[in-house]
């Protein structure tokens, strides 16, 4: 949790107004902590449940369509 908090402090200091993208699915604190600290949280595709694998094409498309300056939690 400490690293997640420090990462969010870094985003707020050096990338103010930037969104933090987390994978779908992810651990609960990855979404809750940034929101509590005032960072906008968005999501990118990661897991393809139908084929039981990483959704690489979906993830790549979401990364490419993200706003410039966004931060990705990988």
N, C-alpha and C positions, 0 to 999 in steps of 0.2 A: 504494500500500500504506500510505503514511503516513496518508492521510485515513481509510482503513478502520480502522487502529489507533486513531486519535484518536476516531473515532465509537464504537468499542467501549469505550474508556475513559469516554466521556461516558455511555453506557448503564449501565456498571457503577457509575458515581458517582451519577448522578441518577435512574436507573430500576433499582435493584438487584433482581435476581430476574426481570427481564422477559425475554421471549423476543424474539429477532430473527428476523423473517420475511424470507426471500429468495425470489426468483422461481424458478420452474422453467420453463426452465433458467436458469442464471446462471454467472458466472465462478467458477472453482475457489476463489480466495482469499475470495470472499464467504461461503463456508461454512467453510473451514478456519481462517481467522484468528479468528473469534468463538469457535469451539470450543476452539482453543488458549488463548484468554483466559478460558475458563470461562463463556461466554455460551451459553445454550440456543438452538439454531438450529431453526427450523421453516420450512415452505415454503408458498407460495401459488401457485396456478395463474396462468400468464401467457401461455403460447404454445399455440395450438391447431394442432397439426401437420397434422391432417386438413384443415382449411380454410385453412391457411397464413395465420393472422392472430392478433391478440391475443385471448385468451379473456377478454373483458371481464366477462361474466356470472360466470364461475368465479372470477376475481380479486375481483370485488365480493363474492361470497358468502363467500370465504375471509377477506376483510377484516372483513366484518360478524360472522363467527363467531369471530374472534380474541379472546383474553382481553383484558380492559381493561388498558391499560398496556403492551401489546406495541408493539414498534417495527418499522416496515416499511421495508425497504431497497428503494427504487424506482429 
